[in-house]
Amino acid sequence: MRRTFAVSTARLRIMMEAFRGEMRRGLNGKPSSLRMLPAYVDRPTGRERGTFLALDLGGTNVRVLQVDLPGDGRLPVCAEDRFVLSRDKVTADGSVLFGALARFIGRFLRERRLSGRLPLGFTFSFPLRQASIAGGELIAWTKGWTAEGVVGRDVAALLNRALAAERISGVRVVSLNNDTTGTLMARAYLDPDCDAGCILGTGTNICYRERTSEIRKPVGPHGRDHMIINMESGNFNAVLPRNRFDVLLDRSSANPGLQAEEKMVSGKYLGELARLAVVELCGRGRLFGGRLPEIFSRREAFGSERLSEIEKDDSASADGVREFLWDWGARPAAAGDARLLRDVVRAVSGRAARLAAATLGATVTKNDPALEAKHSIAVDGSVFHKYPGFKARMEETLRELFGGRGSRIALAPMRDGSGLGAAVIAAVAAESAKTGGKKPGAGW
Ligand code: BGC
């Protein structure tokens, strides 16, 4: 299995070259697996001020935040609430989903006794085609979401309509952003070297700061020298080292043929990849005496959290892994089974970390091939923060690819950046409305 999931340095270099090529093609409006979506926002100055609400819709965990930006580079959260979307909300009709979001915002306002006009920044962690900072259409669902009637619609308008239906007149969506853009903006509010953002969680994606002169495809009016570009890098599919398990996983996914890189790297899929490898090994009689334990027998039953638990045990005996297997009902598990399972898991996560590092390396070297400057990449997401050794393996890969200069690419952990960033973006939108002669939230 180690060989099946191995990716050599040479292969990573070829992939990086292809990635930069896809970036250029996407910017030029040519067919590309990288969508290269302008976000109609540039880095903040750190002096933006005001009180904003942020709605962070990333996975099934939704957050509302109230953020008071003092304009001195701090990012204090005044209030925050979370709620969990049930599975039916993300797969039913879109109106059910947006209704639930609006009611959640209503409850947040009531519990905090907030009233008056509150501009809201909306982080929507899916591919968005934007023509301004204020709204954008959903291009396609990812990460297994399928809510109907949302693809092709402006999701900021859908939320505003749902807020109106709930008679929440004080809140209005003034800006819309992807979670990678939110993460970059939150970090950049504090760190002027930050020029890229990345999510490594349930899904994966990268955004970065680009000169607008490099964007040759038609874009809406923006009046900026630079813009953040949401690449939708999880959809990258050129020269990826895909193996038979990647092919199997894709076929049974909710979006076959799409998000090829995401399906090799992100938390939604790592467990399933390992499970498919276990099924094969067991079928060949090399694991569990050929009798597949229940936990490996159903699609997506073996989640990525279990992979991280397995990797927490790095003892030679793998006794910890045996205990987990016992708890998960995989009995009896021989020491050899535990060690082989851990090898499979390491192979799957090791490949993910290498691919993630290479795509980030390719991103920053598009405009700085010799890595002359320092690049700080704001990174958020459960895989990056919680998976044992993931960040270290990414850093090791960057050194392998760029030698000493690899350390010029700093992976800067940015927790909860997507929510905070939405507030920063709402503040930027308010500032530009002021300088454009309009009142923030004009027409409200
Ligand atoms: C989505 C991206 C998002 C990423 C991380 C992907 O599935 O397409 O828009 O940034 O997940 O949440």
Residues whose N, C-alpha, C, O or C-beta is under 5 A from the ligand:
A	BS01	BGC	S125 F126 P127 T142 K143 D179 T180 I199 G203 T204 N205 G234
